Amino acid sequence: MKRSAHRLIAITALLTLILSAASSCGDSKEPSANPTGTNPSSSEAIETQPTETGEFADRKNLNYQIGDFDFNGETFTVCYTSEQMEEPYFAEQENGTVINDAVYKRERDIEEQFHVDITNYDVGGNFHEVAEAVRISTAAGAQAYDLTMTHTFAGLTGLMTAGYLYDWNDVPHIDMTQDWWNHNIADTLTIHDKLFANVNDLIYQRPIVIYFNKDMISSFDLENPYELVHNGTWTWEKLRSMGMAVAADLDGNGKYDEQDRYGYGVTLGWQAISVVQSCGIQITNTDENGMYNFDNLATDKMASIFDQYYDILYNSNHMFYNVVYTVEMGAVNGDTPLFKNGQLLFLHSNTELLPRFREISVNFGILPLPKYDEKQDGYYSMADTQMLIVPSDVKNLEMTGVITEALAYESYKNVVPAVYETMFANKYLRDEESYDMFNITRAGLVYEPLWTYGEGADLVYALPNMMSAQNKDLISYYDKRKKSTERTINRVIESIDKLS
C-alpha cells in the first residue's frame, strides 16, 4: 500500500495502540482456594487468539456505524513517541502474532473504509517532546498532525493556554458516551465546559498494582489476597499486617539491607502518588465557580491516610524496602532484584514491569492498590499515561473526528481483546485471578486534575515527598504551597476563558 509523503514525518507504518481504562470490565471469577499453586512460567504460555466466549466475546458482534465518508486518499498523521510504553504501537505488516496483526488489520480496515492514508511521526523521547512538536507545527500553521498522543502532563497546559488545541466537544463525530471512551475523564478534567485532553482505547494504560509473592503467602500461612480483594477486605492495614509477618533480618547482622526479607517495597516517587486516590479521595476540588483548590489535603481523612502510610513505611517491623533508582541497587523503573530473588512479599509498581517478569522464577500475582478501609466502595488508582489531543490547525477537522472515532471503536472491538486476553491472560499473568485483579484495577482508574494540569506540582507529590523526608506535618507542607499552586493552576483556567 502506498504511503503519502509528509514533511516533518518519517513514515513507518501504522498508528498506535493499545488500550485503556475506557473499556468496561467483565464479571469477576471466583478465586481459587490456593493462590500459591504451581503455575507454568508465563514464558511457556502459547499465544492464542482471544476466546470466543470470554469477557470480550460480545464485541465481535458490534456493528457501530460512524457514517459514510470518503476522504479521497488524504493523509491522516498521528504524532506520538514510541518510547513511553513497552508495548509496540505500530505494525508494518502481519507477522503471525495476535496483537501485531490486530493492529495492522485495524488501520488497513479504516483506510479502506474511509479512503484515508494513516501515517505517523515518532518524535522519540518520553517527556515533553510531543507537546513541543505540536507547538512548533501549530505556531507555524504547518498543519502537520491530525491527532496527537502526548505525555500525561508535560507541555499540555502551555498548548491549552496558547490556543493550540481543539476542545474535544467541538470535534465532530466523536461520541464520548460510547464504551471506547473513558468516562471519568470528562467529569474530572473538563475546565469550564472545555475538554482539551481525552483518552480512548487507543491509549495503553499501565496502572499501578501490587505484585505479590504467592509462595511466601503460602509459606507464612497468610490470607488469600485474591479473596481479600473480592471480599472487600483488602486494605492498607491488611497489607501492613501481612508485610510485618514476613519481614526479617535474615543474615542477623543487626541491620536491614539487600540480604534481608521485606514485606513491602515501593519507589517514593510518582508510583506512590496513587496511594491517595486508592483511599477514595482526590487532591483536587472544584468550587462553585469552576476554580480549583486543594483543600482536601487539609482534611482529617487526608491526615489519616498520610499517618497510616507513614506507619507502614517506618513503624512496621522494618517491613518497608525503599526501591530507589540506582544502578548499584539494580532498581529500574520501580523494579528491584529483591522481588525476583524471593525477598519481598509486596512490590508496589506498575504493569510496565510485566514483560520483564515473564522469565522470573518467583511465583507471583497482582492485586489492585488496597482500600482505605473496608467501608470504601471500590478499588482506585490514578491514571497516569498518555493523553489524546487535537492540534488547532488540523487540516480537516471532520476527518480527525471520523478517523479518531473509528480508531477508538476498532481498538475496543478487536485490539483491546487481543492485548488483554492474549498478552495479559496468556503471556504476562500466570493465573486467572491476576487477570481479574487487572480488570478490577483498570476499572478503578481515575484522573487527578492536579497531576494533568499541574505539570508536576509539589502538592501532587505531597505524599511521596513527605514520606521520603520522614515528615508527618502535612498542614505545614500544604500551607507553604497552597496559594502558589492554586494561583498557577487557576491562571490556566483564566487563560482558557480568555480564548473563548
Helices and strands as residue ranges (DSSP letters): G 42-44, G 57-61, E 74-80, H 98-114, E 116-122, H 129-139, E 147-150, H 156-161, G 168-170, H 184-189, E 208-213, H 214-219, H 225-231, H 236-246, E 262-266, H 270-278, E 285-286, E 292-293, G 295-298, H 300-314, E 320-322, H 337-340, E 344-350, G 351-359, E 364-367, E 381-382, E 387-389, H 397-410, I 411-415, H 416-417, I 418-428, H 432-443, E 445-446, H 449-453, G 458-461, H 462-468, H 474-499
